[in-house]
Amino acid sequence: MNATALNRRSFLGTALSASAFVLVARALPGGETEVALADALNGAAWHLPIYMGLDADGTVVVIAHRSEMGTGIRTSLPMVAADELGADWKRVRIEQAIGDKKYGDQNTDGSKSVRDFYTPLRAEAATARMMLESAAAQKWGVPASECSAQNHQVVHAKSGRKADFGELVASAAQQPLPKNDDLKFKAASEYRYIGKGVPITDMNAIVTGKGVFGMDAAVPGMVYASVEHPPVFGSTVKSLDDADAKKVAGVSQTLRIPPLKLPYGFQPLGGVAVIADNTWAAFQGRKKLNVQWTESAHDSHESAAYRKTLEAASATAAHVERNEGDVDAAFSSAAGTHEAAYYAPYLAHAPMEPPVAIAQYQDGKVTAWAPTQNPQAVQDTVAAAVGCKPADVVCNVTLLGGGFGRKSKTDYVAEAAMLSKQLGGKPVKVVWSREDDIKFDFYHSSSSTYFKAALDAKGRPTAWLQRSTFPSIMAMFDPNARYGGFSLGMGFTDVPFEIANFRAENGAAEAHVRIGWLRSVANIYHAFGVQSFADELAQKAGRDRVEYLLDLIGSDRNFVTNPPQMKGFDFETARLKRVLTQVAEQSGWAKFKPSKGHALGVAVHRSFLTYVASVVEVVIDDNGKVKIPRVDTVVDAGLVVNPERAKSQFEGAAVFGAGIALMSEITAANGRIKQSNFNDYRVARINEAPVDVRVTIVKNDSAPPAGIGEPGVPPIAPAITSAIFAATGKRIRELPVKSQLA
């Protein structure tokens, strides 16, 4: 595939043809939508996001401005537009957007794509539909209210007249633009696609090998680069001997990439790049480099010692983030207390496709091709790296072979751009190996959490104290950041238990490696701590774990979180209890009889505005090997656009969560990451993954769409460790489980 084929700017030349009109929409603060019409017949200039248009033959073109990495978002958002418009899905064409701020937020993480753009796309489609209906009404001399768009036609039921969208395009473009307040939306009963789903638009291309992922992209005349990165975060090149590297057939030269500067952001780590005419030569030449590195402030970083630092911070009073009632007084008068501490390690993203990108620098501008979750961050990072304006960076987005948050960090694209500039404009393809991917990631934070409860005579908490300490993601953007920031709102300050006396504290921690968000972010270790501690309290009280969790959640209420949730997304404890009750019924919780080495575990958690409960069945053999025959998950994510893709995300989350619980761990010694590939950074393999994952999606069309990709992960680890305790009596307080049962 060449550069021209990947450049989606060519789409605009087609969409803005003499017989096409294109609608634009902008997402505004508060979730409102501003919709405007540009008349292509008059050659109007375009300054706002463009999400959809109609060709002269009636083909509906929808711009996919989010990145496809297996979630189906390139299908789900266009489905919304097609359904509201009344289009025939077979006559919808989807085009991938380049990076451009006119599209609104293009950062495809945070499980917010449908949540943020469901309303803007509906508004844009409703505008187009009403203008098509007005055009038909004008043509037939009937009231527009008597016309309706159905299956790519506008129909006048009284007379039986019909007009294809293609017949109405030119006249529709001349119709008055409906005001926002006058927009009429379809009723849910009229939807053909929303809530029912369609096969993903990329399916055929992917299964036949025609889908273009980052590694597939190529441009004429490009060279390949493999980068030797500093082995310790913050170290730089002290000396370089590249003579042997240049002797490798295919290697042309080596180039240096400048070191990081504060604040780090998504900058490249720096190092030495080997330039070659193929990937293999670049990799082999790199092995021949003799690089000496400077010392770094992080040379002494050692994960076991760092764990003790985190645990010490969580064992002492820290910065108060939430405080209700009088926790200290409740402890002083309690009938009993219970306390426990939990630990979770660094994690790597390890997507199937390691980082890869092509970039070409010419005349002060850059064109890039990359599997990125955030093409706008590519623009910003590349512009800063080569010294141009973000608007002068064109980022073409390929399919992503997985992401999990890693590919919203854009250092690898900047590497390619910096090297292209040094090579006088020659296009450069930077390819990371799996070892690069594991050793030089933006790691998920390691963490220590501590809990203490004052208990009444029945074992219910009268007071709850919790502390969490972990290196902050914000340290990448502010070198002085030591506290959790926004990550605290992910399962820590928003614990929904109805306890009169509650205090949450956050300890300070310094970052010694690059820290970044990973699928479900801080919810991983916070859910592990909170749900594990609740499990311990239930056992101490001699009560059923499901019943005890329901008691902790308490009355049906709109729980006010800290920080407050988005408008329209109050924390509704009734929904949390409903998924917990339903998963207990679905899994046969009440009827199941645990035995030695065989039990169920349960956890419930709300993240990314979605309520999820999971019951996990475990079987443990005499050697401590854990098998997971079955996982039951119940999800309330509000209105679900594409149930089939949603189900697949929660099935995948069960596998992802099982890997985190049982085997995944990044460790450091002398500042260096010890793991390098899947032999020592373990993820769940097919014989270790859950066998039977049963996902039930609660039908809840009255609530707005919430997150799908991430919220299935947090309950899995605590449900597994809960089951392990029930099966063995062994309490797991640190992840991963690994050999703790041997």
Stockholm file with secondary structure:
# STOCKHOLM 1.0

chainA/1-742         MNATALNRRSFLGTALSASAFVLVARALPGGETEVALADALNGAAWHLPIYMGLDADGTVVVIAHRSEMGTGIRTSLPMVAADELGADWKRVRIEQAIGDKKYGDQNTDGSKSVRDFYTPLRAEAATARMMLESAAAQKWGVPASECSAQNHQVVHAKSGRKADFGELVASAAQQPLPKNDDLKFKAASEYRYIGKGVPITDMNAIVTGKGVFGMDAAVPGMVYASVEHPPVFGSTVKSLDDADAKKVAGVSQTLRIPPLKLPYGFQPLGGVAVIADNTWAAFQGRKKLNVQWTESAHDSHESAAYRKTLEAASATAAHVERNEGDVDAAFSSAAGTHEAAYYAPYLAHAPMEPPVAIAQYQDGKVTAWAPTQNPQAVQDTVAAAVGCKPADVVCNVTLLGGGFGRKSKTDYVAEAAMLSKQLGGKPVKVVWSREDDIKFDFYHSSSSTYFKAALDAKGRPTAWLQRSTFPSIMAMFDPNARYGGFSLGMGFTDVPFEIANFRAENGAAEAHVRIGWLRSVANIYHAFGVQSFADELAQKAGRDRVEYLLDLIGSDRNFVTNPPQMKGFDFETARLKRVLTQVAEQSGWAKFKPSKGHALGVAVHRSFLTYVASVVEVVIDDNGKVKIPRVDTVVDAGLVVNPERAKSQFEGAAVFGAGIALMSEITAANGRIKQSNFNDYRVARINEAPVDVRVTIVKNDSAPPAGIGEPGVPPIAPAITSAIFAATGKRIRELPVKSQLA
#=GR chainA/1-742 SS CCHHHHCTHHHHHHHTSTTCEEEEEEECGGGCEEEEEECGGGTCCCCSCEEEEECTTCCEEEEECSCCSSSCHHHHHHHHHHHHHTCCGGGEEEEECCSCGGGCCCCCCSSCHHHHHHHHHHHHHHHHHHHHHHHHHHHHTSCGGGEEEETTEEEETTTTEEEEHHHHHHHHTTSCCCCGGGCCCCCGGGCSSTTTCCCCTTHHHHHTTCSCBTTTCCCTTCEEEEEECCSSTTCCEEEEECHHHHTSTTEEEEEEECCCCSSCTTCCCCEEEEEESSHHHHHHHHHTCEEEECCCTTTTCCHHHHHHHHHHHHTSCCEEEEEESCHHHHHHTCSEEEEEEEEECBBCCCCSSCCEEEEEEETTEEEEEECCSCHHHHHHHHHHHHTSCGGGEEEEECBCSCCTTGGGSCHHHHHHHHHHHHTTTCCEEEECCHHHHHHTCCBBCCEEEEEEEEECTTSCEEEEEEEEECCCGGGGTCTTCCSCGGGGGTTTTTCCCCCSEEEEEEECCCCSSCBCCCTTTTHHHHHHHHHHHHHHHHHHHTCCHHHHHHHHHCSSCEECCSSCCCTTCCEEHHHHHHHHHHHHHHHTTTTCCCBTTEEEEEEEEEETTEEEEEEEEEEECTTCCEEEEEEEEEEECSSCSCHHHHHHHHHHHHHHHHHHHHTCCBCEETTEECCCSTTTSCCCCTTTSCSEEEEEECCCTTSCCCCCSSTTSTTHHHHHHHHHHHHHSCCCCBSCCTTTTC
#=GC SS_cons         CCHHHHCTHHHHHHHTSTTCEEEEEEECGGGCEEEEEECGGGTCCCCSCEEEEECTTCCEEEEECSCCSSSCHHHHHHHHHHHHHTCCGGGEEEEECCSCGGGCCCCCCSSCHHHHHHHHHHHHHHHHHHHHHHHHHHHHTSCGGGEEEETTEEEETTTTEEEEHHHHHHHHTTSCCCCGGGCCCCCGGGCSSTTTCCCCTTHHHHHTTCSCBTTTCCCTTCEEEEEECCSSTTCCEEEEECHHHHTSTTEEEEEEECCCCSSCTTCCCCEEEEEESSHHHHHHHHHTCEEEECCCTTTTCCHHHHHHHHHHHHTSCCEEEEEESCHHHHHHTCSEEEEEEEEECBBCCCCSSCCEEEEEEETTEEEEEECCSCHHHHHHHHHHHHTSCGGGEEEEECBCSCCTTGGGSCHHHHHHHHHHHHTTTCCEEEECCHHHHHHTCCBBCCEEEEEEEEECTTSCEEEEEEEEECCCGGGGTCTTCCSCGGGGGTTTTTCCCCCSEEEEEEECCCCSSCBCCCTTTTHHHHHHHHHHHHHHHHHHHTCCHHHHHHHHHCSSCEECCSSCCCTTCCEEHHHHHHHHHHHHHHHTTTTCCCBTTEEEEEEEEEETTEEEEEEEEEEECTTCCEEEEEEEEEEECSSCSCHHHHHHHHHHHHHHHHHHHHTCCBCEETTEECCCSTTTSCCCCTTTSCSEEEEEECCCTTSCCCCCSSTTSTTHHHHHHHHHHHHHSCCCCBSCCTTTTC
//
